[in-house]
Amino acid sequence: MDAQKYVDNLRKDGGIIRLAHFDKHGWCDGRGTAIVIDQKESMAMMLETCGRSGVTNVSQGAIVKFSHNDGKEPRIVGSPAYC
């Protein structure tokens, strides 16, 4: 299997998702692609910066927790972790 097919399969199976970040007022201030590292615990690693990193504090490589909201796009919850 080539790399592109592998990535396409990850997207299809929910291994790569798009996450949204919301400010304290409930406004979306960024979105970014992430790879799910633990589906059970809803943990993912960001593959790209989410919005303006100075505002969201979510940069490429950040480990984030996310939640699914009744059919809405998954959103980042809490603060990101960095190695």
C-alpha positions in Angstrom: 0.0 0.0 0.0 1.4 3.4 -0.9 1.4 6.4 1.4 -1.5 8.2 -0.2 -3.8 5.1 0.0 -2.8 4.7 3.7 -3.8 8.3 4.4 -7.0 8.0 2.5 -7.9 4.8 4.5 -7.2 6.7 7.8 -9.5 9.5 6.7 -12.2 7.0 5.7 -12.0 5.1 9.0 -11.9 8.2 11.2 -8.2 8.0 12.0 -7.6 11.5 10.6 -10.2 14.1 11.6 -10.8 17.8 11.4 -11.0 19.5 14.8 -12.4 22.9 15.7 -11.2 25.2 18.5 -13.7 27.5 20.2 -13.0 30.6 22.4 -14.5 31.2 25.8 -17.5 32.9 24.2 -18.3 29.9 22.0 -16.9 31.3 18.7 -14.8 29.1 16.5 -11.4 30.6 16.2 -9.6 27.9 14.3 -9.7 24.4 12.7 -7.0 21.9 12.0 -6.4 18.3 10.9 -5.4 15.8 13.5 -4.6 12.1 13.7 -6.5 10.1 16.3 -4.0 8.4 18.7 -6.6 7.0 21.2 -10.2 6.8 20.1 -11.4 5.5 23.5 -9.9 8.5 25.3 -10.6 10.9 22.5 -7.0 12.0 22.1 -5.4 13.2 18.9 -2.2 14.8 17.7 -2.5 17.9 15.5 -1.0 17.6 12.0 -1.3 21.4 11.4 -1.7 24.5 13.4 -5.3 25.2 14.5 -6.2 28.8 13.5 -3.7 31.4 14.7 -1.5 29.6 17.3 -1.0 32.8 19.3 -4.8 32.8 19.9 -5.7 29.1 20.1 -2.4 27.9 21.6 -2.8 24.8 19.4 0.2 24.2 17.1 1.3 21.3 14.9 2.4 18.4 17.1 0.1 19.3 20.0 -1.7 16.5 21.8 -5.3 17.5 22.3 -8.5 16.0 23.8 -11.6 16.3 21.7 -15.3 15.7 22.0 -18.0 14.8 19.5 -21.1 17.0 19.7 -24.3 15.4 18.5 -23.4 15.3 14.8 -21.5 18.6 14.9 -17.8 18.8 14.1 -15.5 17.4 16.8 -14.1 20.2 19.0 -10.9 20.5 21.0 -11.5 20.6 24.8 -9.1 21.7 27.5 -5.5 22.8 26.9 -3.1 21.1 24.5 0.0 19.2 25.7 3.4 19.5 24.1 6.4 17.2 24.4 
